[in-house]
Amino acid sequence: MPFLEVLLCVYCKFTIMGVEAGVFILKEWTGKECTGWGELIGFTGASLKRIVVVLVLLSLWCAPGTRVLAASEWDAALDEIHNLYADYTSLQTSLKSDLQRNQTLHKQNSAALAAVNKQLQATNAVQIAKLKATVEAVQKKHGPLLEQYNALGKQITAARKANNLKSVTVLEIKRNKLKPAAAAARAEVKSAASALAAAKAEAAAKNKPAKNALAPIAQLKKQIAAQNKLFSAAQAERSGADKRYKAGVQAGDAAKAATAMKQSYNRMVELRAMAGQLYSWEQQISTALRAAELKLPK
């Protein structure tokens, strides 16, 4: 009895006649409504014989022409889904694993790069900070004197252009009086600035080997950024195919589901290839970071 129930309902659901036709025929032959899966259980005896006859007649009616072709195409689509399903789910798992692997290595590289840069910035940092403070203090100390000395020089130039010899003489006396102090101030500022520049140059020389090792990373990051844009586009296409696949399954449209499944599968193949390339570049970044770490100033 359950077999007949399942057979008839499935048949009515997926043949060209549809559910309404099956229900109508059952009502006409048995005098009873069939609105759900469980309502066939009450049929016995003569009713069951009539149901069997209905099934046979429906089978004969649906056999020729386009109905056979439609069923054949539907079965072929189901076969495609069945044959691809194992590879499809396996590829899903592999892609997810690849992306997690990439993300883990990317985070490790980001942390390592930040650590290397921090150490590079620390080279001669204390000395440079002290010398920078010295330069600022000396400039502040001698600033007014040097401004006054420079202002006198501009005033002398203007007085000469105006042929005001008296003003020129007075201004030169004032400037000459400040000249030794101004020269000493300039020398002190220059000395402090030279010491700062030397400390920075020394730090740059110490950091150069490590920075050279880091040099390829900038280009690799550009390549990764460009690949990520392509990856996002392919991922969007795959998401669309997945939605169409689920919609086809829900609608009982095997052909639509099979087509969308193949599209999603093909996009996943592309995505996994991209993920592999991204991982290769992250590995190259990791290699560059290891080399830089070995060349950091001691």
RAVEN-V150787 format. One record per residue. RES is the residue in three letters. SS is DSSP state (helix for helix, strand for strand, loop for the rest). PHI is phi as a letter, one per 20 degrees, with the letter a starting at -180 (999 if undefined). BURIAL is # if it has 9 or more other C-alpha atoms within 8 Angstrom, else .. Layout:
# RAVEN-V150787
res = (RES/RES)
ss = (SS/SS)
phi = (PHI/PHI)
burial = (BURIAL/BURIAL)
This chain:
# RAVEN-V150787
res = (MET/PRO/PHE/LEU/GLU/VAL/LEU/LEU/CYS/VAL/TYR/CYS/LYS/PHE/THR/ILE/MET/GLY/VAL/GLU/ALA/GLY/VAL/PHE/ILE/LEU/LYS/GLU/TRP/THR/GLY/LYS/GLU/CYS/THR/GLY/TRP/GLY/GLU/LEU/ILE/GLY/PHE/THR/GLY/ALA/SER/LEU/LYS/ARG/ILE/VAL/VAL/VAL/LEU/VAL/LEU/LEU/SER/LEU/TRP/CYS/ALA/PRO/GLY/THR/ARG/VAL/LEU/ALA/ALA/SER/GLU/TRP/ASP/ALA/ALA/LEU/ASP/GLU/ILE/HIS/ASN/LEU/TYR/ALA/ASP/TYR/THR/SER/LEU/GLN/THR/SER/LEU/LYS/SER/ASP/LEU/GLN/ARG/ASN/GLN/THR/LEU/HIS/LYS/GLN/ASN/SER/ALA/ALA/LEU/ALA/ALA/VAL/ASN/LYS/GLN/LEU/GLN/ALA/THR/ASN/ALA/VAL/GLN/ILE/ALA/LYS/LEU/LYS/ALA/THR/VAL/GLU/ALA/VAL/GLN/LYS/LYS/HIS/GLY/PRO/LEU/LEU/GLU/GLN/TYR/ASN/ALA/LEU/GLY/LYS/GLN/ILE/THR/ALA/ALA/ARG/LYS/ALA/ASN/ASN/LEU/LYS/SER/VAL/THR/VAL/LEU/GLU/ILE/LYS/ARG/ASN/LYS/LEU/LYS/PRO/ALA/ALA/ALA/ALA/ALA/ARG/ALA/GLU/VAL/LYS/SER/ALA/ALA/SER/ALA/LEU/ALA/ALA/ALA/LYS/ALA/GLU/ALA/ALA/ALA/LYS/ASN/LYS/PRO/ALA/LYS/ASN/ALA/LEU/ALA/PRO/ILE/ALA/GLN/LEU/LYS/LYS/GLN/ILE/ALA/ALA/GLN/ASN/LYS/LEU/PHE/SER/ALA/ALA/GLN/ALA/GLU/ARG/SER/GLY/ALA/ASP/LYS/ARG/TYR/LYS/ALA/GLY/VAL/GLN/ALA/GLY/ASP/ALA/ALA/LYS/ALA/ALA/THR/ALA/MET/LYS/GLN/SER/TYR/ASN/ARG/MET/VAL/GLU/LEU/ARG/ALA/MET/ALA/GLY/GLN/LEU/TYR/SER/TRP/GLU/GLN/GLN/ILE/SER/THR/ALA/LEU/ARG/ALA/ALA/GLU/LEU/LYS/LEU/PRO/LYS)
ss = (loop/helix/helix/helix/helix/helix/helix/helix/helix/helix/helix/helix/helix/helix/loop/loop/loop/helix/helix/helix/helix/helix/helix/helix/helix/helix/helix/helix/helix/helix/loop/loop/loop/loop/loop/loop/helix/helix/helix/helix/loop/loop/loop/loop/loop/helix/helix/helix/helix/helix/helix/helix/helix/helix/helix/helix/helix/helix/helix/helix/helix/helix/helix/loop/helix/helix/helix/helix/helix/helix/helix/helix/helix/helix/helix/helix/helix/helix/helix/helix/helix/helix/helix/helix/helix/helix/helix/helix/helix/helix/helix/helix/helix/helix/helix/helix/helix/helix/helix/helix/helix/helix/helix/helix/helix/helix/helix/helix/helix/helix/helix/helix/helix/helix/helix/helix/helix/helix/helix/helix/helix/helix/loop/loop/helix/helix/helix/helix/helix/helix/helix/helix/helix/helix/helix/helix/helix/helix/helix/helix/helix/helix/helix/helix/helix/helix/helix/helix/helix/helix/helix/helix/helix/helix/helix/helix/helix/helix/helix/helix/helix/loop/loop/loop/helix/helix/helix/helix/helix/helix/helix/helix/helix/helix/helix/helix/helix/helix/helix/helix/helix/helix/helix/helix/helix/helix/helix/helix/helix/helix/helix/helix/helix/helix/helix/helix/helix/helix/helix/helix/helix/helix/helix/helix/helix/helix/helix/helix/helix/helix/helix/helix/helix/helix/helix/helix/helix/helix/helix/helix/helix/helix/helix/helix/helix/helix/helix/helix/helix/helix/helix/helix/helix/helix/helix/helix/helix/helix/helix/helix/helix/helix/helix/helix/helix/helix/helix/helix/helix/helix/helix/loop/loop/helix/helix/helix/helix/helix/helix/helix/helix/helix/helix/helix/helix/helix/helix/helix/helix/helix/helix/helix/helix/helix/helix/helix/helix/helix/helix/helix/helix/helix/helix/helix/helix/helix/helix/helix/helix/helix/helix/helix/helix/helix/loop/loop/loop/loop)
phi = (999/g/f/f/f/f/f/f/f/f/f/f/f/d/f/f/f/n/f/f/f/f/f/f/f/f/f/f/e/d/m/c/f/c/d/b/f/e/e/e/f/f/f/b/l/f/f/f/f/f/f/f/f/g/f/f/f/f/f/f/f/e/f/e/m/f/f/f/f/f/f/f/f/f/f/f/f/f/f/f/f/f/f/e/g/f/f/f/f/f/f/g/f/f/f/f/f/f/f/f/f/f/f/f/f/f/f/f/f/f/f/f/f/f/f/f/f/f/f/f/f/e/f/l/f/f/f/f/f/f/f/f/f/f/g/f/f/f/f/f/f/e/g/g/f/f/f/f/f/f/f/f/f/f/f/f/f/f/f/f/f/e/l/e/f/f/f/g/f/f/f/f/f/f/f/f/f/e/g/f/f/f/f/f/f/f/f/f/f/f/f/f/f/f/f/f/f/f/f/f/f/f/f/f/f/f/e/g/g/f/f/f/f/e/g/f/f/g/f/f/f/f/f/f/f/f/f/f/f/f/f/f/f/f/f/f/f/f/f/f/f/f/f/f/f/f/f/f/f/f/e/m/e/f/f/f/f/f/f/f/f/f/f/f/f/f/f/f/f/f/f/f/f/f/f/f/f/f/f/f/f/f/f/f/f/f/f/f/f/f/f/f/f/f/d/f/g/e)
burial = (././././#/#/./#/#/././#/././#/././#/#/./#/#/#/./#/#/#/./#/././././#/././#/./#/./././././././#/#/./#/#/././#/#/././././././#/././././#/#/././#/./#/#/././#/#/./#/#/././#/./././#/././#/#/././#/././#/#/././#/././#/#/././#/././#/#/././#/././#/#/././#/#/./././#/././#/#/./#/#/././#/#/././#/./././#/././#/././#/#/./#/#/././#/#/./././#/././#/#/././#/#/./#/#/././#/#/././#/././#/#/./#/#/././#/#/./#/#/././#/#/./#/#/././#/#/./#/#/#/./#/#/./#/#/././#/./././#/././#/./././#/././#/#/./#/#/#/./#/#/./#/#/#/#/#/#/./././#/#/#/#/#/#/#/#/#/#/#/#/#/./#/#/#/#/#/#/./#/#/#/./#/#/./#/#/#/#/#/#/./#/#/./#/#/#/././#/./.)
